[in-house]
Amino acid sequence: MKRTALKTASRLLLLVAALHAPTTAVADEYWDQKTSLFELLPVGENDIVFLGNSITDGGEFHELFGMDNIKNRGIRSDLITGVEKRIGQITAGRPKKIFLLIGINDISHGHTAETLGARYTRLVKKIREESPQTRLYLQSVMPVNNSLKRYKNLQGKEKTIRALNAIIEKTASENGAVYVDLWPFLADRNGNLSLDLTNDGLHLNGRGYRVWTKGIEDLVRE
């Protein structure tokens, strides 16, 4: 009887804990943590900034390039609107260069390329207005590999990725930015992210980061 009573009490405690668990999204908490840190680490005029979501967040770019003036401003799970919200932290420092990579999370949320293109263009115009002398590099959204079936919200989104990249390329030409097509480095002959560069079909492994950074090295160093 005592054992049964203890089990019942334990279940009730677990139920109460679940009902009162915080509902704040982990992604939002991480975004707040990172942006609060970035506030304390201002960007300077000689800095090269890598800006984006988890793909950027995971890169040790200052080590990969061997350059101390590179700063990583990627935040896991970030969106185009999230970057727009925090872009002032970067443009206030008038950095030398910005390498922007954003959009795949937005695509996974089911938005059309046209909707995302409008948001992306608005972000680019804001960067241009706030830091006109910064050299801006708009990197294409990277290919994915859905054969690993890891991210169900990206299944069948390959056409949307390509459509958004076409808009990004057009936005670059209309706003004095450089479009950087990453697909020649990262895609296999079928247009998917090469399996030797990823372990989940979306994010890069060490070799993937090496291939990416080697592919854009001339732009970073010029």
Z-matrix of the N, CA and C atoms (Angstrom, degrees):
N
C 1 1.470
C 2 1.515 1 111.58
N 3 1.354 2 115.37 1 -43.53
C 4 1.459 3 118.59 2 -179.06
C 5 1.518 4 110.55 3 -63.06
N 6 1.352 5 116.38 4 -41.69
C 7 1.461 6 119.94 5 -179.86
C 8 1.525 7 110.77 6 -62.80
N 9 1.341 8 116.44 7 -41.40
C 10 1.466 9 120.60 8 178.16
C 11 1.515 10 111.19 9 -62.82
N 12 1.338 11 116.31 10 -41.19
C 13 1.461 12 120.84 11 179.79
C 14 1.518 13 110.95 12 -64.43
N 15 1.342 14 116.15 13 -38.50
C 16 1.463 15 119.74 14 179.32
C 17 1.524 16 111.61 15 -66.35
N 18 1.341 17 114.83 16 -40.92
C 19 1.463 18 118.88 17 177.93
C 20 1.524 19 110.95 18 -62.18
N 21 1.347 20 115.80 19 -42.44
C 22 1.470 21 120.03 20 179.89
C 23 1.524 22 110.36 21 -64.10
N 24 1.328 23 116.60 22 -42.32
C 25 1.463 24 120.58 23 179.58
C 26 1.520 25 110.95 24 -63.95
N 27 1.326 26 116.35 25 -40.38
C 28 1.460 27 120.42 26 179.95
C 29 1.520 28 111.21 27 -63.30
N 30 1.340 29 116.21 28 -41.98
C 31 1.464 30 120.09 29 178.65
C 32 1.507 31 111.81 30 -63.71
N 33 1.339 32 115.88 31 -39.80
C 34 1.464 33 119.60 32 177.86
C 35 1.519 34 111.64 33 -63.44
N 36 1.329 35 116.31 34 -40.63
C 37 1.462 36 120.21 35 178.82
C 38 1.522 37 111.55 36 -63.90
N 39 1.331 38 116.67 37 -41.05
C 40 1.459 39 120.70 38 178.08
C 41 1.519 40 111.29 39 -64.08
N 42 1.340 41 116.50 40 -39.26
C 43 1.449 42 121.58 41 178.78
C 44 1.524 43 111.05 42 -64.52
N 45 1.331 44 116.24 43 -45.01
C 46 1.464 45 120.38 44 178.71
C 47 1.525 46 110.90 45 -62.50
N 48 1.330 47 115.52 46 -42.89
C 49 1.470 48 119.53 47 179.43
C 50 1.522 49 111.21 48 -61.73
N 51 1.328 50 116.73 49 -40.63
C 52 1.471 51 120.23 50 179.42
C 53 1.516 52 111.47 51 -64.96
N 54 1.347 53 115.55 52 -40.31
C 55 1.457 54 119.13 53 -179.28
C 56 1.523 55 112.54 54 -65.24
N 57 1.332 56 116.25 55 -30.11
C 58 1.457 57 120.49 56 -176.90
C 59 1.524 58 112.71 57 -104.16
N 60 1.310 59 117.31 58 11.26
C 61 1.470 60 120.04 59 179.11
C 62 1.517 61 109.57 60 -67.40
N 63 1.346 62 117.89 61 145.85
C 64 1.456 63 120.74 62 179.04
C 65 1.513 64 111.14 63 -63.69
N 66 1.319 65 117.25 64 144.38
C 67 1.461 66 121.80 65 -177.00
C 68 1.522 67 112.28 66 -104.10
N 69 1.341 68 118.92 67 0.80
C 70 1.459 69 121.71 68 179.29
C 71 1.521 70 109.90 69 -63.28
N 72 1.324 71 116.54 70 132.38
C 73 1.454 72 120.47 71 -179.01
C 74 1.520 73 110.14 72 -67.17
N 75 1.318 74 116.15 73 139.63
C 76 1.458 75 120.81 74 179.14
C 77 1.519 76 110.38 75 -59.91
N 78 1.346 77 116.82 76 -39.85
C 79 1.463 78 120.48 77 179.02
C 80 1.524 79 111.14 78 -58.22
N 81 1.328 80 117.87 79 -41.13
C 82 1.460 81 121.57 80 179.08
C 83 1.516 82 110.83 81 -65.97
N 84 1.321 83 117.26 82 -40.54
C 85 1.455 84 120.64 83 178.41
C 86 1.522 85 110.37 84 -62.76
N 87 1.308 86 116.93 85 -43.73
C 88 1.458 87 121.14 86 -179.87
C 89 1.525 88 110.14 87 -65.02
N 90 1.320 89 117.01 88 -41.04
C 91 1.471 90 121.60 89 178.01
C 92 1.530 91 109.86 90 -58.55
N 93 1.329 92 116.29 91 -45.47
C 94 1.467 93 120.36 92 179.47
C 95 1.529 94 111.23 93 -64.67
N 96 1.324 95 116.42 94 -40.94
C 97 1.462 96 120.38 95 179.33
C 98 1.525 97 111.06 96 -61.34
N 99 1.330 98 116.08 97 -46.87
C 100 1.456 99 120.28 98 -177.08
C 101 1.527 100 112.17 99 -69.07
N 102 1.325 101 117.04 100 -43.68
C 103 1.468 102 118.53 101 -178.82
C 104 1.526 103 111.36 102 -66.51
N 105 1.332 104 117.22 103 -33.42
C 106 1.466 105 119.60 104 177.38
C 107 1.525 106 110.34 105 -67.40
N 108 1.328 107 117.19 106 -33.45
C 109 1.463 108 121.00 107 175.96
C 110 1.525 109 110.48 108 -70.02
N 111 1.334 110 116.31 109 -44.26
C 112 1.461 111 120.26 110 -179.69
C 113 1.528 112 111.94 111 -61.02
N 114 1.348 113 116.82 112 -30.03
C 115 1.464 114 120.69 113 177.38
C 116 1.526 115 110.50 114 -59.58
N 117 1.317 116 116.50 115 -33.36
C 118 1.460 117 121.43 116 -177.43
C 119 1.524 118 112.84 117 -86.41
N 120 1.332 119 116.83 118 -7.34
C 121 1.464 120 122.28 119 -176.46
C 122 1.522 121 109.49 120 -124.71
N 123 1.324 122 117.91 121 74.24
C 124 1.462 123 120.60 122 -173.47
C 125 1.526 124 113.19 123 -64.12
N 126 1.314 125 114.59 124 150.17
C 127 1.458 126 123.09 125 177.03
C 128 1.519 127 108.87 126 -84.92
N 129 1.339 128 116.55 127 142.67
C 130 1.459 129 121.37 128 179.47
C 131 1.515 130 112.89 129 -112.99
N 132 1.322 131 116.18 130 173.15
C 133 1.464 132 121.78 131 -174.18
C 134 1.526 133 113.63 132 -67.81
N 135 1.314 134 117.64 133 -21.35
C 136 1.456 135 120.54 134 -179.80
C 137 1.527 136 112.19 135 -96.19
N 138 1.316 137 117.12 136 3.27
C 139 1.459 138 120.74 137 -174.86
C 140 1.525 139 112.95 138 -83.38
N 141 1.325 140 114.48 139 149.28
C 142 1.463 141 123.31 140 171.02
C 143 1.522 142 106.18 141 -111.79
N 144 1.325 143 116.22 142 121.12
C 145 1.463 144 121.31 143 -171.83
C 146 1.525 145 110.69 144 -108.83
N 147 1.319 146 115.94 145 127.13
C 148 1.464 147 121.40 146 169.89
C 149 1.521 148 107.03 147 -97.89
N 150 1.325 149 115.77 148 122.04
C 151 1.459 150 122.33 149 -169.03
C 152 1.521 151 110.33 150 -126.40
N 153 1.343 152 116.65 151 130.10
C 154 1.455 153 117.92 152 178.70
C 155 1.517 154 113.34 153 167.95
N 156 1.331 155 114.81 154 -146.65
C 157 1.468 156 121.74 155 -175.01
C 158 1.530 157 110.65 156 -105.66
N 159 1.330 158 117.17 157 -146.83
C 160 1.465 159 120.89 158 -174.59
C 161 1.521 160 113.20 159 -63.78
N 162 1.326 161 117.36 160 -31.00
C 163 1.461 162 119.70 161 -179.95
C 164 1.522 163 109.92 162 -63.32
N 165 1.319 164 116.44 163 -40.74
C 166 1.462 165 120.74 164 174.60
C 167 1.519 166 110.49 165 -73.53
N 168 1.323 167 116.37 166 -43.67
C 169 1.464 168 121.85 167 -178.36
C 170 1.528 169 111.50 168 -51.94
N 171 1.324 170 117.24 169 -36.71
C 172 1.456 171 121.63 170 -175.37
C 173 1.509 172 115.61 171 -80.00
N 174 1.324 173 118.72 172 -3.02
C 175 1.457 174 120.95 173 -175.14
C 176 1.518 175 114.14 174 -96.31
N 177 1.330 176 116.42 175 133.79
C 178 1.472 177 121.90 176 174.41
C 179 1.528 178 107.66 177 -94.56
N 180 1.330 179 115.82 178 73.16
C 181 1.458 180 120.73 179 -169.15
C 182 1.524 181 113.84 180 -67.97
N 183 1.328 182 117.12 181 -36.14
C 184 1.469 183 118.36 182 179.81
C 185 1.523 184 110.92 183 -63.56
N 186 1.333 185 116.79 184 -30.89
C 187 1.461 186 120.41 185 177.08
C 188 1.524 187 111.46 186 -81.45
N 189 1.319 188 116.51 187 -40.46
C 190 1.461 189 120.39 188 -179.74
C 191 1.523 190 111.56 189 -62.29
N 192 1.321 191 116.32 190 -36.99
C 193 1.462 192 120.48 191 178.90
C 194 1.531 193 112.50 192 -95.10
N 195 1.327 194 117.34 193 -15.86
C 196 1.454 195 120.22 194 -176.21
C 197 1.522 196 111.96 195 67.41
N 198 1.356 197 115.82 196 39.54
C 199 1.465 198 120.78 197 -177.18
C 200 1.525 199 109.31 198 -130.82
N 201 1.317 200 116.13 199 121.58
C 202 1.459 201 120.48 200 -176.10
C 203 1.520 202 113.60 201 -75.11
N 204 1.327 203 117.81 202 -16.14
C 205 1.472 204 120.00 203 -177.53
C 206 1.526 205 112.85 204 -91.60
N 207 1.335 206 117.63 205 13.14
C 208 1.460 207 121.20 206 175.37
C 209 1.518 208 109.16 207 -93.12
N 210 1.330 209 116.03 208 131.54
C 211 1.461 210 120.77 209 178.65
C 212 1.523 211 110.12 210 -122.52
N 213 1.311 212 115.60 211 134.99
C 214 1.458 213 122.35 212 -179.92
C 215 1.521 214 109.03 213 -94.09
N 216 1.319 215 116.02 214 119.80
C 217 1.456 216 121.64 215 177.61
C 218 1.527 217 110.47 216 -122.72
N 219 1.334 218 115.05 217 39.34
C 220 1.462 219 120.47 218 173.94
C 221 1.513 220 110.51 219 -87.01
N 222 1.318 221 116.69 220 145.65
C 223 1.464 222 121.85 221 176.02
C 224 1.530 223 108.26 222 -133.14
N 225 1.299 224 114.92 223 125.57
C 226 1.463 225 121.68 224 179.06
C 227 1.530 226 111.38 225 -52.24
N 228 1.328 227 116.51 226 134.92
C 229 1.473 228 124.91 227 176.19
C 230 1.521 229 113.74 228 71.88
N 231 1.328 230 118.55 229 9.28
C 232 1.465 231 118.90 230 -176.04
C 233 1.521 232 111.83 231 -71.24
N 234 1.326 233 113.98 232 157.26
C 235 1.462 234 124.20 233 -178.60
C 236 1.516 235 109.61 234 -119.12
N 237 1.321 236 116.56 235 172.41
C 238 1.459 237 120.97 236 176.52
C 239 1.527 238 109.99 237 -58.32
N 240 1.322 239 116.85 238 -44.26
C 241 1.464 240 120.20 239 -179.75
C 242 1.523 241 111.95 240 -68.03
N 243 1.335 242 117.30 241 -30.44
C 244 1.458 243 120.42 242 176.51
C 245 1.514 244 111.29 243 -66.73
N 246 1.324 245 116.57 244 -42.00
C 247 1.462 246 120.80 245 176.99
C 248 1.524 247 109.90 246 -64.53
N 249 1.323 248 116.14 247 -41.49
C 250 1.464 249 119.52 248 178.65
C 251 1.526 250 111.05 249 -60.35
N 252 1.317 251 116.35 250 -38.49
C 253 1.465 252 120.99 251 -178.30
C 254 1.523 253 111.90 252 -65.48
N 255 1.323 254 117.20 253 -33.52
C 256 1.467 255 120.45 254 -175.55
C 257 1.525 256 113.95 255 -106.41
N 258 1.318 257 117.62 256 5.31
C 259 1.461 258 120.11 257 -172.94
C 260 1.524 259 112.48 258 -63.77
N 261 1.329 260 117.50 259 -25.51
C 262 1.454 261 120.38 260 179.73
C 263 1.511 262 113.63 261 -61.36
N 264 1.338 263 116.98 262 -28.59
C 265 1.463 264 120.70 263 176.24
C 266 1.524 265 111.32 264 -61.03
N 267 1.318 266 115.78 265 -28.12
C 268 1.462 267 121.46 266 -176.68
C 269 1.519 268 111.35 267 -95.10
N 270 1.327 269 116.83 268 -49.26
C 271 1.462 270 119.63 269 -176.71
C 272 1.523 271 112.73 270 -66.67
N 273 1.326 272 117.45 271 -23.28
C 274 1.468 273 120.05 272 178.25
C 275 1.522 274 111.25 273 -61.46
N 276 1.348 275 117.14 274 -28.08
C 277 1.456 276 121.30 275 -179.53
C 278 1.511 277 114.26 276 -88.70
N 279 1.334 278 117.29 277 -3.38
C 280 1.464 279 121.99 278 -179.09
C 281 1.535 280 111.57 279 48.92
N 282 1.330 281 117.60 280 59.05
C 283 1.470 282 119.82 281 -175.45
C 284 1.524 283 112.71 282 -64.80
N 285 1.314 284 114.59 283 159.87
C 286 1.467 285 121.29 284 179.65
C 287 1.523 286 110.87 285 -64.86
N 288 1.356 287 116.54 286 -45.12
C 289 1.463 288 121.69 287 -177.80
C 290 1.523 289 110.01 288 -144.90
N 291 1.321 290 115.27 289 151.01
C 292 1.461 291 122.33 290 170.09
C 293 1.524 292 108.25 291 -128.72
N 294 1.331 293 116.28 292 128.86
C 295 1.461 294 121.97 293 172.93
C 296 1.527 295 107.21 294 -108.77
N 297 1.315 296 115.59 295 106.28
C 298 1.463 297 122.15 296 -174.84
C 299 1.522 298 110.79 297 -96.69
N 300 1.331 299 116.08 298 131.61
C 301 1.467 300 122.10 299 174.13
C 302 1.525 301 107.35 300 -139.77
N 303 1.325 302 116.41 301 105.86
C 304 1.469 303 120.31 302 -175.48
C 305 1.527 304 109.45 303 -154.23
N 306 1.335 305 116.06 304 149.86
C 307 1.463 306 119.35 305 173.50
C 308 1.518 307 115.73 306 136.28
N 309 1.335 308 118.25 307 -24.30
C 310 1.468 309 118.29 308 -174.21
C 311 1.526 310 111.80 309 -68.97
N 312 1.323 311 118.14 310 -35.69
C 313 1.470 312 119.48 311 177.25
C 314 1.519 313 111.05 312 -66.65
N 315 1.323 314 116.39 313 -37.47
C 316 1.464 315 120.65 314 177.42
C 317 1.526 316 110.39 315 -61.84
N 318 1.330 317 116.43 316 -41.32
C 319 1.461 318 121.13 317 178.40
C 320 1.524 319 110.58 318 -62.42
N 321 1.331 320 116.47 319 -39.25
C 322 1.465 321 120.22 320 -179.31
C 323 1.526 322 112.00 321 -66.39
N 324 1.333 323 117.39 322 -18.34
C 325 1.465 324 121.42 323 178.41
C 326 1.530 325 112.14 324 -85.02
N 327 1.328 326 116.84 325 0.30
C 328 1.451 327 120.27 326 172.88
C 329 1.512 328 116.41 327 91.76
N 330 1.336 329 117.95 328 9.39
C 331 1.465 330 120.39 329 -179.92
C 332 1.526 331 110.62 330 -76.51
N 333 1.320 332 116.09 331 155.35
C 334 1.458 333 120.72 332 177.46
C 335 1.525 334 110.06 333 -78.89
N 336 1.323 335 115.36 334 160.61
C 337 1.462 336 120.02 335 177.51
C 338 1.524 337 110.95 336 -62.74
N 339 1.326 338 116.81 337 -35.08
C 340 1.465 339 120.51 338 -179.53
C 341 1.524 340 111.44 339 -65.61
N 342 1.327 341 116.37 340 -43.64
C 343 1.465 342 120.53 341 177.83
C 344 1.520 343 110.55 342 -62.48
N 345 1.309 344 116.32 343 -45.71
C 346 1.462 345 120.45 344 -178.40
C 347 1.515 346 111.44 345 -70.54
N 348 1.324 347 116.11 346 -33.48
C 349 1.457 348 119.51 347 177.60
C 350 1.519 349 111.94 348 -62.38
N 351 1.320 350 116.19 349 -39.54
C 352 1.467 351 120.24 350 178.37
C 353 1.523 352 110.62 351 -64.50
N 354 1.335 353 116.83 352 -41.67
C 355 1.469 354 120.61 353 178.22
C 356 1.525 355 110.76 354 -66.08
N 357 1.309 356 115.26 355 -41.39
C 358 1.459 357 120.09 356 -178.92
C 359 1.533 358 110.59 357 -63.92
N 360 1.318 359 115.89 358 -44.43
C 361 1.464 360 120.34 359 179.98
C 362 1.524 361 110.63 360 -63.45
N 363 1.315 362 116.91 361 -39.14
C 364 1.471 363 120.26 362 177.44
C 365 1.523 364 110.87 363 -61.74
N 366 1.338 365 116.88 364 -40.81
C 367 1.457 366 121.15 365 177.66
C 368 1.527 367 110.97 366 -62.36
N 369 1.316 368 116.36 367 -45.81
C 370 1.464 369 120.59 368 -179.11
C 371 1.524 370 110.88 369 -61.97
N 372 1.307 371 117.00 370 -43.05
C 373 1.468 372 120.45 371 178.81
C 374 1.527 373 110.82 372 -62.34
N 375 1.316 374 116.80 373 -37.06
C 376 1.461 375 120.75 374 178.82
C 377 1.530 376 110.51 375 -65.46
N 378 1.321 377 116.65 376 -42.32
C 379 1.466 378 120.32 377 177.31
C 380 1.521 379 109.90 378 -61.91
N 381 1.318 380 116.15 379 -44.08
C 382 1.455 381 121.15 380 -179.31
C 383 1.530 382 111.57 381 -62.20
N 384 1.328 383 116.55 382 -41.27
C 385 1.461 384 120.70 383 -179.24
C 386 1.526 385 111.90 384 -68.82
N 387 1.330 386 116.79 385 -40.03
C 388 1.455 387 121.02 386 -173.47
C 389 1.529 388 113.57 387 -85.17
N 390 1.330 389 117.13 388 -23.66
C 391 1.467 390 120.34 389 -179.65
C 392 1.529 391 109.32 390 -147.15
N 393 1.334 392 116.74 391 69.04
C 394 1.466 393 120.82 392 -171.69
C 395 1.524 394 114.85 393 -62.90
N 396 1.327 395 117.69 394 -25.29
C 397 1.456 396 119.73 395 -177.88
C 398 1.531 397 113.24 396 -84.73
N 399 1.328 398 117.31 397 -9.97
C 400 1.465 399 120.70 398 178.49
C 401 1.529 400 110.34 399 -68.73
N 402 1.308 401 116.43 400 134.38
C 403 1.465 402 120.89 401 175.38
C 404 1.524 403 107.30 402 -81.76
N 405 1.321 404 114.97 403 119.01
C 406 1.460 405 121.18 404 -171.57
C 407 1.524 406 110.63 405 -107.59
N 408 1.338 407 115.40 406 126.34
C 409 1.459 408 122.45 407 179.71
C 410 1.526 409 108.37 408 -116.16
N 411 1.327 410 115.97 409 117.65
C 412 1.456 411 121.74 410 -179.31
C 413 1.524 412 108.68 411 -98.48
N 414 1.322 413 115.91 412 105.49
C 415 1.454 414 120.31 413 -178.60
C 416 1.528 415 110.20 414 -84.12
N 417 1.306 416 115.61 415 139.60
C 418 1.464 417 119.81 416 178.50
C 419 1.520 418 110.01 417 -63.00
N 420 1.326 419 115.65 418 149.10
C 421 1.461 420 119.57 419 169.69
C 422 1.528 421 107.12 420 -60.50
N 423 1.306 422 116.65 421 132.15
C 424 1.456 423 120.87 422 -174.94
C 425 1.531 424 111.81 423 -70.54
N 426 1.319 425 116.90 424 155.32
C 427 1.465 426 119.11 425 173.53
C 428 1.525 427 110.35 426 -66.68
N 429 1.306 428 116.48 427 159.27
C 430 1.457 429 122.53 428 174.47
C 431 1.525 430 108.23 429 -119.72
N 432 1.318 431 116.30 430 169.34
C 433 1.460 432 120.13 431 175.83
C 434 1.521 433 108.27 432 -131.63
N 435 1.312 434 115.10 433 98.91
C 436 1.465 435 120.89 434 -175.81
C 437 1.523 436 113.70 435 -79.82
N 438 1.333 437 117.38 436 -0.42
C 439 1.466 438 118.48 437 177.76
C 440 1.528 439 111.29 438 -66.18
N 441 1.325 440 116.76 439 -21.74
C 442 1.462 441 120.48 440 178.17
C 443 1.529 442 112.20 441 -81.41
N 444 1.325 443 116.53 442 -11.90
C 445 1.471 444 123.17 443 174.22
C 446 1.528 445 112.91 444 52.89
N 447 1.301 446 116.25 445 38.91
C 448 1.468 447 120.81 446 -177.82
C 449 1.528 448 111.81 447 -87.53
N 450 1.322 449 116.69 448 -38.51
C 451 1.470 450 120.41 449 -174.72
C 452 1.527 451 109.31 450 -117.16
N 453 1.316 452 115.62 451 100.01
C 454 1.461 453 119.81 452 -174.55
C 455 1.523 454 111.94 453 -65.47
N 456 1.335 455 117.96 454 -28.60
C 457 1.458 456 120.59 455 -178.93
C 458 1.529 457 112.84 456 -75.93
N 459 1.314 458 117.10 457 -5.67
C 460 1.463 459 120.73 458 175.54
C 461 1.531 460 111.95 459 -105.89
N 462 1.327 461 116.73 460 -2.23
C 463 1.465 462 119.78 461 177.04
C 464 1.525 463 109.95 462 -62.55
N 465 1.324 464 116.47 463 127.10
C 466 1.460 465 121.25 464 178.22
C 467 1.516 466 114.63 465 75.59
N 468 1.330 467 117.96 466 14.06
C 469 1.471 468 120.77 467 -177.22
C 470 1.532 469 112.69 468 -98.86
N 471 1.311 470 117.47 469 9.11
C 472 1.460 471 120.23 470 -177.11
C 473 1.535 472 112.48 471 -59.20
N 474 1.324 473 117.04 472 -40.33
C 475 1.469 474 120.25 473 179.76
C 476 1.525 475 111.20 474 -66.27
N 477 1.318 476 116.28 475 -36.76
C 478 1.462 477 120.01 476 178.37
C 479 1.519 478 110.68 477 -65.52
N 480 1.328 479 116.63 478 -39.70
C 481 1.462 480 120.53 479 177.50
C 482 1.522 481 110.34 480 -60.44
N 483 1.317 482 116.41 481 -46.79
C 484 1.468 483 120.08 482 -179.48
C 485 1.532 484 111.21 483 -64.75
N 486 1.322 485 116.59 484 -38.93
C 487 1.459 486 120.07 485 179.91
C 488 1.522 487 111.36 486 -66.10
N 489 1.326 488 116.50 487 -41.05
C 490 1.462 489 119.40 488 177.86
C 491 1.526 490 110.32 489 -65.74
N 492 1.311 491 117.45 490 -39.36
C 493 1.463 492 119.69 491 178.27
C 494 1.520 493 112.07 492 -61.64
N 495 1.322 494 116.84 493 -36.09
C 496 1.465 495 119.55 494 176.61
C 497 1.525 496 110.98 495 -63.15
N 498 1.326 497 116.01 496 -38.83
C 499 1.461 498 120.56 497 177.53
C 500 1.527 499 110.65 498 -68.27
N 501 1.332 500 116.80 499 -40.74
C 502 1.465 501 120.65 500 178.55
C 503 1.524 502 110.49 501 -61.75
N 504 1.323 503 116.59 502 -41.78
C 505 1.464 504 120.01 503 178.40
C 506 1.530 505 111.15 504 -61.85
N 507 1.318 506 116.49 505 -42.66
C 508 1.466 507 121.42 506 178.75
C 509 1.531 508 110.34 507 -66.02
N 510 1.326 509 116.46 508 -40.87
C 511 1.463 510 121.09 509 178.93
C 512 1.524 511 110.72 510 -61.87
N 513 1.318 512 116.61 511 -39.36
C 514 1.464 513 120.58 512 178.46
C 515 1.525 514 111.07 513 -61.50
N 516 1.318 515 116.78 514 -47.02
C 517 1.464 516 120.31 515 -177.24
C 518 1.522 517 112.07 516 -66.84
N 519 1.330 518 116.98 517 -27.70
C 520 1.466 519 120.54 518 -177.60
C 521 1.530 520 113.14 519 -89.26
N 522 1.326 521 116.72 520 -8.58
C 523 1.463 522 119.45 521 -174.31
C 524 1.532 523 113.30 522 -129.12
N 525 1.311 524 116.60 523 23.88
C 526 1.453 525 120.49 524 174.90
C 527 1.510 526 114.49 525 65.34
N 528 1.328 527 117.47 526 29.00
C 529 1.458 528 121.94 527 178.87
C 530 1.528 529 109.69 528 -110.83
N 531 1.311 530 116.37 529 169.44
C 532 1.461 531 122.36 530 178.60
C 533 1.520 532 108.79 531 -106.14
N 534 1.326 533 117.07 532 125.25
C 535 1.461 534 120.57 533 175.82
C 536 1.517 535 108.83 534 -85.37
N 537 1.329 536 116.53 535 130.26
C 538 1.458 537 121.87 536 -178.94
C 539 1.533 538 108.33 537 -116.88
N 540 1.310 539 116.51 538 108.42
C 541 1.459 540 121.86 539 179.78
C 542 1.528 541 108.89 540 -84.49
N 543 1.324 542 116.37 541 111.89
C 544 1.462 543 121.46 542 -177.29
C 545 1.527 544 113.36 543 -87.27
N 546 1.321 545 116.63 544 -10.36
C 547 1.463 546 119.69 545 -174.55
C 548 1.532 547 114.08 546 -63.46
N 549 1.329 548 120.07 547 -37.81
C 550 1.469 549 118.36 548 178.50
C 551 1.525 550 113.68 549 -58.75
N 552 1.328 551 117.30 550 -26.35
C 553 1.462 552 120.47 551 179.54
C 554 1.526 553 112.39 552 -86.87
N 555 1.341 554 116.23 553 -35.53
C 556 1.460 555 120.83 554 -165.04
C 557 1.526 556 115.28 555 -108.67
N 558 1.318 557 118.04 556 -21.11
C 559 1.470 558 120.79 557 -174.62
C 560 1.523 559 111.76 558 -91.19
N 561 1.342 560 115.60 559 146.49
C 562 1.457 561 119.85 560 172.23
C 563 1.524 562 108.88 561 -82.68
N 564 1.312 563 117.72 562 -175.78
C 565 1.464 564 119.85 563 -174.73
C 566 1.521 565 113.16 564 -69.86
N 567 1.335 566 116.65 565 -11.80
C 568 1.468 567 120.76 566 176.23
C 569 1.528 568 112.75 567 -96.30
N 570 1.320 569 116.07 568 2.58
C 571 1.458 570 119.77 569 178.52
C 572 1.519 571 113.98 570 84.01
N 573 1.317 572 117.42 571 14.40
C 574 1.459 573 121.61 572 177.01
C 575 1.527 574 109.83 573 -102.15
N 576 1.321 575 116.87 574 157.56
C 577 1.455 576 120.75 575 174.09
C 578 1.525 577 108.83 576 -60.60
N 579 1.313 578 116.70 577 125.62
C 580 1.460 579 120.90 578 -176.95
C 581 1.527 580 110.62 579 -58.28
N 582 1.304 581 116.30 580 133.55
C 583 1.464 582 121.02 581 -175.31
C 584 1.528 583 112.92 582 -66.80
N 585 1.314 584 117.68 583 -20.58
C 586 1.463 585 118.53 584 178.24
C 587 1.526 586 112.08 585 -81.56
N 588 1.340 587 116.79 586 -1.82
C 589 1.465 588 121.11 587 -179.49
C 590 1.527 589 113.07 588 -109.12
N 591 1.338 590 116.84 589 0.53
C 592 1.466 591 120.65 590 -174.71
C 593 1.524 592 110.38 591 -149.16
N 594 1.323 593 116.03 592 157.73
C 595 1.465 594 118.82 593 172.79
C 596 1.523 595 112.00 594 -121.03
N 597 1.349 596 116.37 595 3.60
C 598 1.466 597 119.10 596 178.22
C 599 1.530 598 113.20 597 -137.86
N 600 1.324 599 117.54 598 1.24
C 601 1.456 600 121.15 599 177.52
C 602 1.511 601 114.61 600 88.53
N 603 1.323 602 117.54 601 -3.22
C 604 1.462 603 121.70 602 -178.65
C 605 1.524 604 112.10 603 -132.84
N 606 1.326 605 116.42 604 -53.41
C 607 1.465 606 120.96 605 -177.21
C 608 1.523 607 110.28 606 -87.48
N 609 1.326 608 114.92 607 156.78
C 610 1.452 609 120.63 608 -178.07
C 611 1.526 610 111.47 609 -91.27
N 612 1.322 611 115.48 610 146.15
C 613 1.459 612 120.22 611 169.24
C 614 1.532 613 108.01 612 -90.42
N 615 1.331 614 116.46 613 -173.77
C 616 1.461 615 119.16 614 -177.71
C 617 1.515 616 112.94 615 -57.55
N 618 1.323 617 116.69 616 -44.26
C 619 1.462 618 120.29 617 178.69
C 620 1.526 619 110.32 618 -62.55
N 621 1.329 620 116.80 619 -37.33
C 622 1.460 621 120.13 620 178.73
C 623 1.518 622 112.43 621 -61.67
N 624 1.330 623 116.13 622 -43.94
C 625 1.464 624 119.55 623 177.19
C 626 1.525 625 111.29 624 -64.11
N 627 1.318 626 116.48 625 -37.56
C 628 1.460 627 119.40 626 178.74
C 629 1.527 628 110.63 627 -64.79
N 630 1.319 629 117.23 628 -43.74
C 631 1.460 630 121.18 629 179.86
C 632 1.529 631 110.33 630 -64.67
N 633 1.327 632 116.82 631 -44.83
C 634 1.470 633 121.44 632 179.01
C 635 1.529 634 110.80 633 -58.31
N 636 1.318 635 116.68 634 -52.24
C 637 1.460 636 119.49 635 -175.02
C 638 1.529 637 112.06 636 -68.90
N 639 1.320 638 117.38 637 -33.37
C 640 1.458 639 119.30 638 175.09
C 641 1.527 640 110.60 639 -65.35
N 642 1.321 641 115.68 640 -35.86
C 643 1.458 642 120.11 641 -178.39
C 644 1.517 643 114.24 642 -67.51
N 645 1.332 644 117.10 643 -28.97
C 646 1.465 645 120.53 644 -178.18
C 647 1.533 646 112.38 645 -110.57
N 648 1.317 647 116.57 646 9.92
C 649 1.478 648 120.11 647 -173.03
C 650 1.531 649 112.81 648 -58.53
N 651 1.326 650 117.51 649 -40.92
C 652 1.474 651 119.42 650 -179.36
C 653 1.517 652 111.16 651 -62.05
N 654 1.345 653 117.65 652 -36.60
C 655 1.459 654 120.74 653 -179.96
C 656 1.523 655 110.97 654 -70.15
N 657 1.321 656 116.59 655 -35.97
C 658 1.469 657 120.61 656 -179.81
C 659 1.530 658 110.23 657 -68.52
N 660 1.316 659 116.55 658 -39.30
C 661 1.467 660 120.72 659 -173.27
C 662 1.514 661 114.06 660 -90.21
N 663 1.319 662 119.43 661 -16.06
C 664 1.470 663 120.72 662 -174.69
C 665 1.528 664 111.29 663 -64.61
